[in-house]
Every structure is written in C-alpha cells, then in structure tokens.
Amino acid sequence: MFVLQNRGRVVHELVVGLLRPESGAAQMVEAAQKNARLRDLGSLYLDGPPFGALLSWPGATSPSRLEVDLQAGRDYALLCQLRDTTTSPQHTALGMVHVLHVRRM
C-alpha cells in the first residue's frame, strides 16, 4: 500500500506503474524532458498503463491510499509529473523519480 507524505512546498503526486524490463530512471527523466503525458507512459517505459496516482498538498499526507499487488523480481516506477507553474518542467524531468525493485521472499 502506498501513501504520499509531502514534505515539500508545492503540490506533489505519486504515480505508480510497472516498468518494462529494459527501462529505468533515465528513461523516465528523458520522457519527461520531452513533455510526456501521463496517458503516454505505457507506450514509453511502463509495462501497461499506470496503476494509479496519489496527490498531496504541501506539508500534508495524501488522504487516500493506493494498493497495488507488486510482483517479486519486477521494478516499479514512482514519479511525480506535476509542474510548479504552467511553464515549469515536470517534476520527473527534474529527477523526481524512483525505481522500486521488489525482491523475492
């Protein structure tokens, strides 16, 4: 289960999706630098569409939770595609990405 705690000063989101085996953080940042849209992530580096997203205002924790059945041995994208202003780059383009690897138990 995912919960988003925002310790920043701007609104953030947490988008979660299954990464393609050959994809990683570099592909996420590169796509964001080219202004990739959320609906296009499945054709760029995710294995299918994102599972969901959480939003959190500055200094707050998301009021909802995102439950995902994670597969052992796979990598998941965690990212924020929001912008501080309409002309600012996506947070993903600024490096606000993480790859979560699920280990086998």
Secondary structure, 3 states (H helix, E strand, C coil): CECCECCCCCCEEEEEEEECCCCCHHHHHHHHHCCCCHHHHHHHCECCCCCEEEEECCCCECCCCECCCCCCCCEEEEECCCCCCCCCCCCHHHCCEEEEECCCC
